[in-house]
Amino acid sequence: MKAVEIPEITDDDGTRARVVCGSFWGKTGPVDGIAADPIYLDVTVPPGKRKTLPVETTRHAFAYVFAGGGKFCNASGPLAVPTEGVGWADTSPPKEADNRSLLLFDRGDEVSVQAGEDGIRFLLVSGTPLKEPVAWYGPIVMNTQEQLRVAYEELQEGTFLKP
């Protein structure tokens, strides 16, 4: 895939969204055929702007900030990452999510972000849950411990993921 194949939309407030996968704001990205039916967006919000982006309630979502910084509303997760509480009127000021911050979101129908003084750029990824068991060890993720054992045997034998 080439960068020119990724559609970009600019909203009235200057927010830009590049649609890598899935459909958003009337555009469809070039990547398809993935089981979780994901939506991958490369979002840039201008300095000082607050933006709310729709996310279907049936999807799980996360954001990965890779430029600038800002504050996300209703972000949560098991990782110790800078997030803001559920309400914007919390008594303790929210921490800013900056470069290399990963934020997980609770179920809802939108993601809200307040861009910092340098603006913010992040990947917003959402997908439908697969509802399958997960067995994970190191870089390999499978559905069962038995599949995981076989995968590591194949990795040692040099036959893992070879046609």
C-alpha positions, 0 to 999 in steps of 0.5 A: 500500500502506498501513502497516496492510496490512503484517503484523507478527510479534513473537517471544518475545524482542521482535524484530519483523519486518514482512513487506513482500514474500514470506513469513516466520515464517508471514506473507505481505507484500502486495507480490508478482509481482516476478521475483526473488521477494524477501523484504523484512523490516523488522526491529527487534531490542531493545537487547542482544539477539542474533537469528538470522534464516533466509535460504534458501541459494539467495538473496542477501541484504543488510541496510540499517540505518536506526536504532540499531546492532549487529554482524552476523556473516558480513557481507561485500561489495565496499563499505567498510561496517562489518561483522564477520568470519566468526568471532565470536572474531576478535582485532580487535573488529568495527565496529558497523553503524549508521544508513545502513550497508549490509551484504552477506552471503555464502551461508548459511542465516541472518543473525545480529545483535547489537543495540547499546544502542539496539537496531537496526532494518534492512531485510533483503532477500533474493532469488533471483539472476536470472543475467542479464548486467548493463549499468549506467550512471548510474541505468539498468540493462539487460542489454546495452550496446545496450539501455543505449544505446537507453534513453539515447536514449529518455531524451533523446527523452522516451519512456523508460518512457512507455506 
